[in-house]
């Protein structure tokens, strides 16, 4: 994944991601044929449930626009989302199955200003 700060900061800014949620964690990412799977968890010491934006918890996947570029492009194909606002209680986890457009060799999953790099 590109290590250039400016390109990724542009993605964060364009998507309204200011600071990581203090109790949201992403882990255990894996890429399969046309999806990226990540585990989303809420810290056990969170004081209340965490509300999310849609049925995919607001997660998006990003990939470098070109091998030597600092620009990023959306890699997921989840443009249509159910406006169901799920929540996770403190200590609760769930697996997110985010559909991808194509089969990129690596993606960066973004959720609540927290990200996880996942590669094949």
HELIX and SHEET records of a PDB file:
HELIX    1   1 UNK A    5  UNK A   14  1                                  10    
SHEET    1   A 3 UNK A  24  UNK A  32  0                                        
SHEET    2   A 3 UNK A  35  UNK A  42 -1                                        
SHEET    3   A 3 UNK A  93  UNK A  99 -1                                        
SHEET    1   B 2 UNK A  50  UNK A  51  0                                        
SHEET    2   B 2 UNK A  87  UNK A  88 -1                                        
SHEET    1   C 4 UNK A  72  UNK A  74  0                                        
SHEET    2   C 4 UNK A  60  UNK A  64 -1                                        
SHEET    3   C 4 UNK A 106  UNK A 111 -1                                        
SHEET    4   C 4 UNK A 114  UNK A 119 -1                                        
END                                                                             
